[in-house]
Amino acid sequence: MRYGGGTSARLRRRLLAAAALAALAAAGVLATVPVLRDRSQHRLEQRADREVAATAQRARAALLAEPSAPGPALRDAADAVDGVEVLTVEDAGPGVRLVFRVRVAKTAASVFGWQRVNAGSCFAQVVRAAATPAPLERLPCPD
């Protein structure tokens, strides 16, 4: 013999279990989304930093292509590289020292919408007429 309320008690237990599972899933999503967004942003920043370094190396290659060129010609060669702004050109003993700023803007689509990063850094390169090029030097940027 069955007593009343047997099916509704079973239904109530199932609804309670489903509600607990839904609450647990929602809490997991809320905890995971910021971590994933931060990781995605961090990867975009790393790509922008690598592109800054690659652009600086392209500017260095353009400068060292003609080591015997005068200061204004070296300025024009560095300015011709996309994303490079020459800050100073000065005579440095046997060569010319150029200080330049590299700026890169990266945008990427993600699950969380569009993410944007602006990266920049300053570099110095001494260009000598001799066959021994000086290394590219990273500097703090002036404001």
N, CA, C and O atoms as a GROMACS GRO file, in nm:
protein
  572
    1MET      N    1   0.082  -0.116   0.000
    1MET     CA    2   0.000   0.000   0.000
    1MET      C    3   0.088   0.125   0.000
    1MET      O    4   0.187   0.133   0.074
    2ARG      N    5   0.053   0.218  -0.081
    2ARG     CA    6   0.131   0.341  -0.094
    2ARG      C    7   0.065   0.452  -0.019
    2ARG      O    8  -0.057   0.468  -0.018
    3TYR      N    9   0.150   0.530   0.044
    3TYR     CA   10   0.100   0.647   0.113
    3TYR      C   11   0.117   0.768   0.024
    3TYR      O   12   0.208   0.770  -0.059
    4GLY      N   13   0.037   0.863   0.036
    4GLY     CA   14   0.043   0.984  -0.047
    4GLY      C   15   0.174   1.060  -0.031
    4GLY      O   16   0.232   1.063   0.078
    5GLY      N   17   0.218   1.122  -0.138
    5GLY     CA   18   0.338   1.206  -0.133
    5GLY      C   19   0.463   1.135  -0.176
    5GLY      O   20   0.569   1.198  -0.174
    6GLY      N   21   0.460   1.011  -0.216
    6GLY     CA   22   0.579   0.938  -0.256
    6GLY      C   23   0.642   0.994  -0.382
    6GLY      O   24   0.764   1.011  -0.387
    7THR      N   25   0.564   1.023  -0.483
    7THR     CA   26   0.618   1.076  -0.607
    7THR      C   27   0.664   1.219  -0.590
    7THR      O   28   0.766   1.257  -0.647
    8SER      N   29   0.592   1.296  -0.516
    8SER     CA   30   0.634   1.436  -0.500
    8SER      C   31   0.761   1.446  -0.417
    8SER      O   32   0.839   1.539  -0.439
    9ALA      N   33   0.784   1.356  -0.324
    9ALA     CA   34   0.908   1.359  -0.245
    9ALA      C   35   1.026   1.323  -0.335
    9ALA      O   36   1.133   1.384  -0.325
   10ARG      N   37   1.007   1.225  -0.422
   10ARG     CA   38   1.113   1.187  -0.515
   10ARG      C   39   1.142   1.302  -0.611
   10ARG      O   40   1.259   1.331  -0.640
   11LEU      N   41   1.040   1.366  -0.661
   11LEU     CA   42   1.055   1.480  -0.752
   11LEU      C   43   1.126   1.596  -0.682
   11LEU      O   44   1.211   1.663  -0.741
   12ARG      N   45   1.089   1.616  -0.557
   12ARG     CA   46   1.153   1.724  -0.480
   12ARG      C   47   1.303   1.697  -0.463
   12ARG      O   48   1.383   1.789  -0.475
   13ARG      N   49   1.341   1.573  -0.436
   13ARG     CA   50   1.483   1.538  -0.421
   13ARG      C   51   1.559   1.559  -0.552
   13ARG      O   52   1.672   1.608  -0.551
   14ARG      N   53   1.498   1.523  -0.662
   14ARG     CA   54   1.562   1.543  -0.792
   14ARG      C   55   1.579   1.691  -0.824
   14ARG      O   56   1.684   1.733  -0.873
   15LEU      N   57   1.477   1.769  -0.797
   15LEU     CA   58   1.488   1.914  -0.820
   15LEU      C   59   1.594   1.977  -0.731
   15LEU      O   60   1.668   2.065  -0.775
   16LEU      N   61   1.600   1.932  -0.606
   16LEU     CA   62   1.702   1.984  -0.514
   16LEU      C   63   1.842   1.948  -0.562
   16LEU      O   64   1.932   2.032  -0.557
   17ALA      N   65   1.862   1.826  -0.610
   17ALA     CA   66   1.993   1.784  -0.662
   17ALA      C   67   2.027   1.863  -0.788
   17ALA      O   68   2.142   1.904  -0.806
   18ALA      N   69   1.929   1.885  -0.877
   18ALA     CA   70   1.955   1.963  -0.999
   18ALA      C   71   1.989   2.107  -0.965
   18ALA      O   72   2.078   2.165  -1.027
   19ALA      N   73   1.920   2.165  -0.867
   19ALA     CA   74   1.950   2.304  -0.826
   19ALA      C   75   2.089   2.313  -0.766
   19ALA      O   76   2.161   2.410  -0.792
   20ALA      N   77   2.128   2.216  -0.685
   20ALA     CA   78   2.263   2.217  -0.626
   20ALA      C   79   2.370   2.203  -0.734
   20ALA      O   80   2.473   2.270  -0.728
   21LEU      N   81   2.345   2.117  -0.831
   21LEU     CA   82   2.439   2.099  -0.941
   21LEU      C   83   2.451   2.226  -1.025
   21LEU      O   84   2.561   2.264  -1.066
   22ALA      N   85   2.339   2.293  -1.051
   22ALA     CA   86   2.340   2.418  -1.128
   22ALA      C   87   2.414   2.527  -1.051
   22ALA      O   88   2.489   2.604  -1.112
   23ALA      N   89   2.395   2.535  -0.921
   23ALA     CA   90   2.466   2.636  -0.840
   23ALA      C   91   2.616   2.609  -0.840
   23ALA      O   92   2.696   2.702  -0.848
   24LEU      N   93   2.654   2.482  -0.832
   24LEU     CA   94   2.796   2.446  -0.835
   24LEU      C   95   2.858   2.480  -0.970
   24LEU      O   96   2.971   2.530  -0.976
   25ALA      N   97   2.787   2.452  -1.077
   25ALA     CA   98   2.837   2.485  -1.211
   25ALA      C   99   2.850   2.636  -1.229
   25ALA      O  100   2.949   2.682  -1.286
   26ALA      N  101   2.753   2.712  -1.181
   26ALA     CA  102   2.760   2.859  -1.191
   26ALA      C  103   2.877   2.914  -1.112
   26ALA      O  104   2.946   3.005  -1.158
   27ALA      N  105   2.902   2.860  -0.993
   27ALA     CA  106   3.015   2.905  -0.911
   27ALA      C  107   3.147   2.872  -0.981
   27ALA      O  108   3.241   2.952  -0.977
   28GLY      N  109   3.154   2.756  -1.045
   28GLY     CA  110   3.275   2.719  -1.118
   28GLY      C  111   3.302   2.812  -1.236
   28GLY      O  112   3.416   2.852  -1.260
   29VAL      N  113   3.197   2.846  -1.308
   29VAL     CA  114   3.212   2.938  -1.422
   29VAL      C  115   3.255   3.075  -1.374
   29VAL      O  116   3.344   3.137  -1.432
   30LEU      N  117   3.192   3.123  -1.266
   30LEU     CA  118   3.228   3.255  -1.214
   30LEU      C  119   3.372   3.261  -1.163
   30LEU      O  120   3.436   3.366  -1.171
   31ALA      N  121   3.423   3.151  -1.112
   31ALA     CA  122   3.561   3.148  -1.064
   31ALA      C  123   3.661   3.132  -1.178
   31ALA      O  124   3.773   3.181  -1.167
   32THR      N  125   3.623   3.065  -1.285
   32THR     CA  126   3.715   3.034  -1.394
   32THR      C  127   3.729   3.146  -1.495
   32THR      O  128   3.838   3.167  -1.548
   33VAL      N  129   3.623   3.218  -1.524
   33VAL     CA  130   3.625   3.321  -1.629
   33VAL      C  131   3.733   3.428  -1.606
   33VAL      O  132   3.806   3.457  -1.700
   34PRO      N  133   3.746   3.487  -1.487
   34PRO     CA  134   3.853   3.588  -1.470
   34PRO      C  135   3.993   3.532  -1.490
   34PRO      O  136   4.081   3.601  -1.541
   35VAL      N  137   4.014   3.408  -1.449
   35VAL     CA  138   4.146   3.347  -1.466
   35VAL      C  139   4.177   3.328  -1.614
   35VAL      O  140   4.288   3.357  -1.658
   36LEU      N  141   4.080   3.281  -1.690
   36LEU     CA  142   4.101   3.263  -1.834
   36LEU      C  143   4.121   3.396  -1.905
   36LEU      O  144   4.204   3.405  -1.995
   37ARG      N  145   4.047   3.498  -1.865
   37ARG     CA  146   4.061   3.630  -1.926
   37ARG      C  147   4.200   3.687  -1.899
   37ARG      O  148   4.263   3.742  -1.988
   38ASP      N  149   4.247   3.673  -1.774
   38ASP     CA  150   4.381   3.722  -1.740
   38ASP      C  151   4.489   3.647  -1.819
   38ASP      O  152   4.586   3.707  -1.864
   39ARG      N  153   4.471   3.518  -1.834
   39ARG     CA  154   4.570   3.440  -1.908
   39ARG      C  155   4.572   3.480  -2.055
   39ARG      O  156   4.678   3.489  -2.116
   40SER      N  157   4.454   3.502  -2.112
   40SER     CA  158   4.446   3.544  -2.251
   40SER      C  159   4.511   3.681  -2.270
   40SER      O  160   4.582   3.703  -2.368
   41GLN      N  161   4.486   3.773  -2.177
   41GLN     CA  162   4.546   3.906  -2.183
   41GLN      C  163   4.698   3.897  -2.169
   41GLN      O  164   4.771   3.967  -2.238
   42HIS      N  165   4.744   3.810  -2.081
   42HIS     CA  166   4.888   3.794  -2.060
   42HIS      C  167   4.956   3.741  -2.187
   42HIS      O  168   5.065   3.786  -2.222
   43ARG      N  169   4.894   3.645  -2.255
   43ARG     CA  170   4.950   3.595  -2.380
   43ARG      C  171   4.956   3.703  -2.486
   43ARG      O  172   5.053   3.711  -2.562
   44LEU      N  173   4.853   3.788  -2.491
   44LEU     CA  174   4.853   3.898  -2.588
   44LEU      C  175   4.965   3.997  -2.557
   44LEU      O  176   5.030   4.048  -2.648
   45GLU      N  177   4.988   4.024  -2.429
   45GLU     CA  178   5.098   4.112  -2.389
   45GLU      C  179   5.233   4.053  -2.428
   45GLU      O  180   5.323   4.125  -2.472
   46GLN      N  181   5.248   3.923  -2.411
   46GLN     CA  182   5.374   3.858  -2.450
   46GLN      C  183   5.397   3.867  -2.600
   46GLN      O  184   5.509   3.892  -2.645
   47ARG      N  185   5.291   3.847  -2.678
   47ARG     CA  186   5.305   3.860  -2.824
   47ARG      C  187   5.343   4.003  -2.862
   47ARG      O  188   5.424   4.023  -2.952
   48ALA      N  189   5.285   4.102  -2.794
   48ALA     CA  190   5.317   4.241  -2.824
   48ALA      C  191   5.463   4.270  -2.789
   48ALA      O  192   5.531   4.340  -2.863
   49ASP      N  193   5.512   4.218  -2.676
   49ASP     CA  194   5.652   4.238  -2.639
   49ASP      C  195   5.747   4.173  -2.739
   49ASP      O  196   5.851   4.230  -2.773
   50ARG      N  197   5.711   4.055  -2.787
   50ARG     CA  198   5.794   3.991  -2.889
   50ARG      C  199   5.795   4.072  -3.018
   50ARG      O  200   5.897   4.081  -3.085
   51GLU      N  201   5.681   4.130  -3.052
   51GLU     CA  202   5.676   4.211  -3.173
   51GLU      C  203   5.756   4.340  -3.157
   51GLU      O  204   5.816   4.387  -3.253
   52VAL      N  205   5.758   4.397  -3.036
   52VAL     CA  206   5.842   4.516  -3.010
   52VAL      C  207   5.988   4.480  -3.033
   52VAL      O  208   6.061   4.555  -3.099
   53ALA      N  209   6.031   4.367  -2.979
   53ALA     CA  210   6.171   4.325  -2.996
   53ALA      C  211   6.202   4.298  -3.143
   53ALA      O  212   6.310   4.333  -3.190
   54ALA      N  213   6.110   4.235  -3.215
   54ALA     CA  214   6.132   4.207  -3.357
   54ALA      C  215   6.140   4.336  -3.439
   54ALA      O  216   6.221   4.346  -3.531
   55THR      N  217   6.056   4.433  -3.406
   55THR     CA  218   6.059   4.561  -3.476
   55THR      C  219   6.190   4.634  -3.448
   55THR      O  220   6.248   4.695  -3.538
   56ALA      N  221   6.238   4.627  -3.324
   56ALA     CA  222   6.366   4.689  -3.290
   56ALA      C  223   6.480   4.622  -3.368
   56ALA      O  224   6.573   4.689  -3.412
   57GLN      N  225   6.472   4.492  -3.385
   57GLN     CA  226   6.576   4.422  -3.462
   57GLN      C  227   6.569   4.460  -3.610
   57GLN      O  228   6.673   4.469  -3.675
   58ARG      N  229   6.448   4.484  -3.664
   58ARG     CA  230   6.437   4.531  -3.802
   58ARG      C  231   6.498   4.670  -3.817
   58ARG      O  232   6.564   4.699  -3.916
   59ALA      N  233   6.474   4.756  -3.717
   59ALA     CA  234   6.533   4.890  -3.721
   59ALA      C  235   6.685   4.880  -3.712
   59ALA      O  236   6.756   4.953  -3.781
   60ARG      N  237   6.735   4.791  -3.628
   60ARG     CA  238   6.880   4.771  -3.615
   60ARG      C  239   6.940   4.724  -3.748
   60ARG      O  240   7.045   4.772  -3.789
   61ALA      N  241   6.872   4.631  -3.814
   61ALA     CA  242   6.920   4.582  -3.943
   61ALA      C  243   6.923   4.693  -4.046
   61ALA      O  244   7.015   4.701  -4.128
   62ALA      N  245   6.821   4.779  -4.043
   62ALA     CA  246   6.818   4.892  -4.138
   62ALA      C  247   6.932   4.989  -4.108
   62ALA      O  248   6.991   5.046  -4.200
   63LEU      N  249   6.963   5.009  -3.981
   63LEU     CA  250   7.072   5.100  -3.944
   63LEU      C  251   7.208   5.044  -3.981
   63LEU      O  252   7.296   5.117  -4.027
   64LEU      N  253   7.226   4.914  -3.962
   64LEU     CA  254   7.357   4.854  -3.988
   64LEU      C  255   7.377   4.820  -4.134
   64LEU      O  256   7.486   4.778  -4.174
   65ALA      N  257   7.273   4.838  -4.216
   65ALA     CA  258   7.287   4.810  -4.359
   65ALA      C  259   7.385   4.906  -4.424
   65ALA      O  260   7.458   4.869  -4.516
   66GLU      N  261   7.387   5.030  -4.377
   66GLU     CA  262   7.481   5.130  -4.430
   66GLU      C  263   7.552   5.197  -4.313
   66GLU      O  264   7.515   5.307  -4.272
   67PRO      N  265   7.655   5.132  -4.259
   67PRO     CA  266   7.721   5.185  -4.139
   67PRO      C  267   7.796   5.316  -4.163
   67PRO      O  268   7.826   5.387  -4.066
   68SER      N  269   7.828   5.349  -4.286
   68SER     CA  270   7.905   5.472  -4.311
   68SER      C  271   7.815   5.591  -4.342
   68SER      O  272   7.865   5.698  -4.376
   69ALA      N  273   7.683   5.575  -4.332
   69ALA     CA  274   7.591   5.684  -4.364
   69ALA      C  275   7.596   5.791  -4.255
   69ALA      O  276   7.625   5.760  -4.139
   70PRO      N  277   7.568   5.917  -4.290
   70PRO     CA  278   7.566   6.023  -4.189
   70PRO      C  279   7.441   6.012  -4.101
   70PRO      O  280   7.350   5.934  -4.129
   71GLY      N  281   7.438   6.092  -3.995
   71GLY     CA  282   7.329   6.090  -3.897
   71GLY      C  283   7.190   6.107  -3.956
   71GLY      O  284   7.101   6.027  -3.925
   72PRO      N  285   7.166   6.209  -4.042
   72PRO     CA  286   7.032   6.226  -4.098
   72PRO      C  287   6.986   6.107  -4.183
   72PRO      O  288   6.868   6.073  -4.183
   73ALA      N  289   7.078   6.045  -4.255
   73ALA     CA  290   7.041   5.928  -4.336
   73ALA      C  291   7.006   5.809  -4.246
   73ALA      O  292   6.916   5.731  -4.279
   74LEU      N  293   7.076   5.795  -4.134
   74LEU     CA  294   7.043   5.688  -4.039
   74LEU      C  295   6.908   5.713  -3.974
   74LEU      O  296   6.831   5.620  -3.951
   75ARG      N  297   6.880   5.840  -3.944
   75ARG     CA  298   6.749   5.876  -3.888
   75ARG      C  299   6.637   5.836  -3.985
   75ARG      O  300   6.536   5.780  -3.944
   76ASP      N  301   6.657   5.867  -4.112
   76ASP     CA  302   6.556   5.833  -4.213
   76ASP      C  303   6.541   5.682  -4.227
   76ASP      O  304   6.430   5.632  -4.246
   77ALA      N  305   6.651   5.608  -4.218
   77ALA     CA  306   6.645   5.462  -4.230
   77ALA      C  307   6.566   5.402  -4.113
   77ALA      O  308   6.487   5.310  -4.133
   78ALA      N  309   6.588   5.453  -3.993
   78ALA     CA  310   6.514   5.402  -3.877
   78ALA      C  311   6.368   5.444  -3.882
   78ALA      O  312   6.280   5.366  -3.847
   79ASP      N  313   6.342   5.568  -3.924
   79ASP     CA  314   6.204   5.616  -3.934
   79ASP      C  315   6.124   5.540  -4.039
   79ASP      O  316   6.001   5.534  -4.030
   80ALA      N  317   6.191   5.481  -4.136
   80ALA     CA  318   6.122   5.407  -4.241
   80ALA      C  319   6.063   5.276  -4.190
   80ALA      O  320   5.974   5.219  -4.254
   81VAL      N  321   6.111   5.227  -4.077
   81VAL     CA  322   6.058   5.103  -4.019
   81VAL      C  323   5.928   5.136  -3.947
   81VAL      O  324   5.922   5.231  -3.868
   82ASP      N  325   5.824   5.058  -3.975
   82ASP     CA  326   5.692   5.083  -3.918
   82ASP      C  327   5.693   5.068  -3.766
   82ASP      O  328   5.740   4.967  -3.714
   83GLY      N  329   5.642   5.168  -3.694
   83GLY     CA  330   5.634   5.163  -3.549
   83GLY      C  331   5.754   5.220  -3.477
   83GLY      O  332   5.760   5.214  -3.354
   84VAL      N  333   5.850   5.275  -3.552
   84VAL     CA  334   5.973   5.328  -3.491
   84VAL      C  335   5.970   5.480  -3.497
   84VAL      O  336   5.940   5.541  -3.600
   85GLU      N  337   6.002   5.540  -3.383
   85GLU     CA  338   6.014   5.687  -3.373
   85GLU      C  339   6.154   5.718  -3.319
   85GLU      O  340   6.188   5.677  -3.209
   86VAL      N  341   6.233   5.791  -3.397
   86VAL     CA  342   6.369   5.825  -3.354
   86VAL      C  343   6.360   5.942  -3.258
   86VAL      O  344   6.302   6.046  -3.289
   87LEU      N  345   6.419   5.925  -3.140
   87LEU     CA  346   6.417   6.030  -3.037
   87LEU      C  347   6.539   6.120  -3.047
   87LEU      O  348   6.525   6.243  -3.048
   88THR      N  349   6.657   6.061  -3.055
   88THR     CA  350   6.779   6.142  -3.066
   88THR      C  351   6.879   6.076  -3.160
   88THR      O  352   6.883   5.954  -3.174
   89VAL      N  353   6.959   6.161  -3.223
   89VAL     CA  354   7.073   6.116  -3.305
   89VAL      C  355   7.190   6.201  -3.258
   89VAL      O  356   7.186   6.324  -3.266
   90GLU      N  357   7.295   6.136  -3.209
   90GLU     CA  358   7.411   6.211  -3.159
   90GLU      C  359   7.540   6.143  -3.200
   90GLU      O  360   7.544   6.020  -3.215
   91ASP      N  361   7.644   6.222  -3.218
   91ASP     CA  362   7.775   6.166  -3.249
   91ASP      C  363   7.832   6.102  -3.124
   91ASP      O  364   7.833   6.162  -3.017
   92ALA      N  365   7.879   5.978  -3.140
   92ALA     CA  366   7.934   5.903  -3.027
   92ALA      C  367   8.072   5.852  -3.065
   92ALA      O  368   8.089   5.736  -3.100
   93GLY      N  369   8.169   5.941  -3.058
   93GLY     CA  370   8.306   5.902  -3.089
   93GLY      C  371   8.320   5.856  -3.233
   93GLY      O  372   8.304   5.936  -3.325
   94PRO      N  373   8.351   5.728  -3.253
   94PRO     CA  374   8.374   5.681  -3.390
   94PRO      C  375   8.246   5.651  -3.468
   94PRO      O  376   8.254   5.604  -3.582
   95GLY      N  377   8.131   5.674  -3.412
   95GLY     CA  378   8.007   5.642  -3.482
   95GLY      C  379   7.894   5.736  -3.445
   95GLY      O  380   7.917   5.845  -3.392
   96VAL      N  381   7.774   5.693  -3.472
   96VAL     CA  382   7.653   5.770  -3.444
   96VAL      C  383   7.565   5.686  -3.353
   96VAL      O  384   7.545   5.567  -3.377
   97ARG      N  385   7.512   5.749  -3.247
   97ARG     CA  386   7.424   5.679  -3.152
   97ARG      C  387   7.281   5.726  -3.174
   97ARG      O  388   7.253   5.846  -3.166
   98LEU      N  389   7.193   5.633  -3.202
   98LEU     CA  390   7.052   5.664  -3.221
   98LEU      C  391   6.972   5.605  -3.106
   98LEU      O  392   6.992   5.489  -3.067
   99VAL      N  393   6.883   5.684  -3.051
   99VAL     CA  394   6.789   5.636  -2.951
   99VAL      C  395   6.652   5.643  -3.016
   99VAL      O  396   6.609   5.748  -3.065
  100PHE      N  397   6.583   5.529  -3.015
  100PHE     CA  398   6.452   5.526  -3.080
  100PHE      C  399   6.352   5.450  -2.995
  100PHE      O  400   6.387   5.365  -2.913
  101ARG      N  401   6.226   5.484  -3.016
  101ARG     CA  402   6.114   5.422  -2.944
  101ARG      C  403   6.037   5.335  -3.042
  101ARG      O  404   6.011   5.374  -3.156
  102VAL      N  405   6.001   5.216  -2.996
  102VAL     CA  406   5.919   5.124  -3.076
  102VAL      C  407   5.785   5.110  -3.005
  102VAL      O  408   5.779   5.082  -2.885
  103ARG      N  409   5.677   5.129  -3.081
  103ARG     CA  410   5.542   5.114  -3.026
  103ARG      C  411   5.465   5.014  -3.111
  103ARG      O  412   5.471   5.015  -3.234
  104VAL      N  413   5.393   4.927  -3.042
  104VAL     CA  414   5.312   4.824  -3.109
  104VAL      C  415   5.176   4.819  -3.041
  104VAL      O  416   5.167   4.820  -2.918
  105ALA      N  417   5.071   4.814  -3.120
  105ALA     CA  418   4.936   4.795  -3.069
  105ALA      C  419   4.885   4.662  -3.123
  105ALA      O  420   4.883   4.640  -3.244
  106LYS      N  421   4.843   4.575  -3.033
  106LYS     CA  422   4.790   4.444  -3.072
  106LYS      C  423   4.645   4.435  -3.026
  106LYS      O  424   4.609   4.477  -2.916
  107THR      N  425   4.562   4.381  -3.114
  107THR     CA  426   4.421   4.358  -3.083
  107THR      C  427   4.391   4.214  -3.120
  107THR      O  428   4.435   4.164  -3.224
  108ALA      N  429   4.315   4.147  -3.034
  108ALA     CA  430   4.278   4.008  -3.061
  108ALA      C  431   4.137   3.982  -3.013
  108ALA      O  432   4.093   4.035  -2.912
  109ALA      N  433   4.068   3.900  -3.088
  109ALA     CA  434   3.934   3.857  -3.048
  109ALA      C  435   3.947   3.737  -2.956
  109ALA      O  436   4.032   3.650  -2.976
  110SER      N  437   3.865   3.734  -2.856
  110SER     CA  438   3.865   3.619  -2.766
  110SER      C  439   3.720   3.588  -2.728
  110SER      O  440   3.626   3.656  -2.771
  111VAL      N  441   3.704   3.488  -2.648
  111VAL     CA  442   3.572   3.450  -2.599
  111VAL      C  443   3.511   3.564  -2.519
  111VAL      O  444   3.389   3.577  -2.509
  112PHE      N  445   3.596   3.647  -2.462
  112PHE     CA  446   3.552   3.754  -2.373
  112PHE      C  447   3.538   3.887  -2.445
  112PHE      O  448   3.522   3.990  -2.379
  113GLY      N  449   3.544   3.888  -2.575
  113GLY     CA  450   3.534   4.012  -2.651
  113GLY      C  451   3.671   4.050  -2.706
  113GLY      O  452   3.762   3.968  -2.712
  114TRP      N  453   3.684   4.174  -2.746
  114TRP     CA  454   3.810   4.223  -2.801
  114TRP      C  455   3.904   4.261  -2.689
  114TRP      O  456   3.865   4.325  -2.591
  115GLN      N  457   4.029   4.220  -2.703
  115GLN     CA  458   4.133   4.258  -2.608
  115GLN      C  459   4.238   4.338  -2.682
  115GLN      O  460   4.271   4.308  -2.797
  116ARG      N  461   4.290   4.442  -2.616
  116ARG     CA  462   4.385   4.532  -2.680
  116ARG      C  463   4.504   4.556  -2.586
  116ARG      O  464   4.488   4.570  -2.465
  117VAL      N  465   4.622   4.560  -2.647
  117VAL     CA  466   4.745   4.586  -2.571
  117VAL      C  467   4.827   4.688  -2.649
  117VAL      O  468   4.844   4.674  -2.770
  118ASN      N  469   4.877   4.787  -2.580
  118ASN     CA  470   4.974   4.882  -2.636
  118ASN      C  471   5.107   4.857  -2.566
  118ASN      O  472   5.117   4.871  -2.444
  119ALA      N  473   5.207   4.822  -2.643
  119ALA     CA  474   5.339   4.794  -2.586
  119ALA      C  475   5.441   4.886  -2.651
  119ALA      O  476   5.428   4.922  -2.768
  120GLY      N  477   5.540   4.922  -2.575
  120GLY     CA  478   5.645   5.008  -2.628
  120GLY      C  479   5.770   4.998  -2.545
  120GLY      O  480   5.767   4.961  -2.428
  121SER      N  481   5.880   5.030  -2.608
  121SER     CA  482   6.009   5.028  -2.540
  121SER      C  483   6.106   5.115  -2.617
  121SER      O  484   6.086   5.141  -2.736
  122CYS      N  485   6.210   5.159  -2.550
  122CYS     CA  486   6.312   5.243  -2.613
  122CYS      C  487   6.442   5.164  -2.626
  122CYS      O  488   6.475   5.080  -2.542
  123PHE      N  489   6.513   5.193  -2.732
  123PHE     CA  490   6.638   5.123  -2.762
  123PHE      C  491   6.742   5.223  -2.806
  123PHE      O  492   6.710   5.332  -2.854
  124ALA      N  493   6.869   5.185  -2.791
  124ALA     CA  494   6.981   5.265  -2.841
  124ALA      C  495   7.069   5.175  -2.925
  124ALA      O  496   7.093   5.059  -2.892
  125GLN      N  497   7.116   5.231  -3.035
  125GLN     CA  498   7.205   5.157  -3.124
  125GLN      C  499   7.317   5.249  -3.166
  125GLN      O  500   7.293   5.360  -3.215
  126VAL      N  501   7.439   5.204  -3.148
  126VAL     CA  502   7.556   5.278  -3.196
  126VAL      C  503   7.594   5.218  -3.331
  126VAL      O  504   7.614   5.097  -3.344
  127VAL      N  505   7.603   5.305  -3.432
  127VAL     CA  506   7.640   5.262  -3.567
  127VAL      C  507   7.780   5.313  -3.595
  127VAL      O  508   7.804   5.433  -3.602
  128ARG      N  509   7.872   5.218  -3.612
  128ARG     CA  510   8.011   5.254  -3.640
  128ARG      C  511   8.042   5.220  -3.785
  128ARG      O  512   7.982   5.130  -3.843
  129ALA      N  513   8.135   5.293  -3.842
  129ALA     CA  514   8.176   5.266  -3.980
  129ALA      C  515   8.257   5.137  -3.988
  129ALA      O  516   8.270   5.078  -4.095
  130ALA      N  517   8.312   5.093  -3.875
  130ALA     CA  518   8.390   4.968  -3.873
  130ALA      C  519   8.297   4.848  -3.887
  130ALA      O  520   8.175   4.862  -3.880
  131ALA      N  521   8.354   4.732  -3.908
  131ALA     CA  522   8.276   4.611  -3.931
  131ALA      C  523   8.222   4.549  -3.802
  131ALA      O  524   8.157   4.444  -3.808
  132THR      N  525   8.247   4.609  -3.687
  132THR     CA  526   8.202   4.551  -3.560
  132THR      C  527   8.079   4.628  -3.509
  132THR      O  528   8.093   4.736  -3.452
  133PRO      N  529   7.961   4.574  -3.530
  133PRO     CA  530   7.841   4.644  -3.482
  133PRO      C  531   7.826   4.631  -3.331
  133PRO      O  532   7.860   4.529  -3.272
  134ALA      N  533   7.775   4.734  -3.271
  134ALA     CA  534   7.748   4.733  -3.127
  134ALA      C  535   7.614   4.666  -3.102
  134ALA      O  536   7.527   4.666  -3.190
  135PRO      N  537   7.595   4.608  -2.985
  135PRO     CA  538   7.467   4.542  -2.956
  135PRO      C  539   7.354   4.645  -2.938
  135PRO      O  540   7.378   4.761  -2.907
  136LEU      N  541   7.234   4.599  -2.958
  136LEU     CA  542   7.115   4.681  -2.937
  136LEU      C  543   7.091   4.690  -2.787
  136LEU      O  544   7.089   4.589  -2.717
  137GLU      N  545   7.073   4.811  -2.738
  137GLU     CA  546   7.059   4.834  -2.595
  137GLU      C  547   6.917   4.879  -2.563
  137GLU      O  548   6.865   4.971  -2.626
  138ARG      N  549   6.853   4.815  -2.465
  138ARG     CA  550   6.717   4.854  -2.423
  138ARG      C  551   6.730   4.959  -2.314
  138ARG      O  552   6.808   4.943  -2.220
  139LEU      N  553   6.654   5.067  -2.327
  139LEU     CA  554   6.661   5.179  -2.234
  139LEU      C  555   6.523   5.208  -2.175
  139LEU      O  556   6.421   5.169  -2.233
  140PRO      N  557   6.519   5.275  -2.061
  140PRO     CA  558   6.390   5.325  -2.013
  140PRO      C  559   6.347   5.442  -2.102
  140PRO      O  560   6.429   5.525  -2.141
  141CYS      N  561   6.219   5.448  -2.132
  141CYS     CA  562   6.170   5.553  -2.221
  141CYS      C  563   6.148   5.683  -2.146
  141CYS      O  564   6.097   5.683  -2.034
  142PRO      N  565   6.188   5.795  -2.206
  142PRO     CA  566   6.155   5.924  -2.146
  142PRO      C  567   6.007   5.955  -2.167
  142PRO      O  568   5.948   5.913  -2.267
  143ASP      N  569   5.949   6.026  -2.076
  143ASP     CA  570   5.806   6.059  -2.090
  143ASP      C  571   5.780   6.177  -2.177
  143ASP      O  572   5.665   6.216  -2.197
   0.00000   0.00000   0.00000
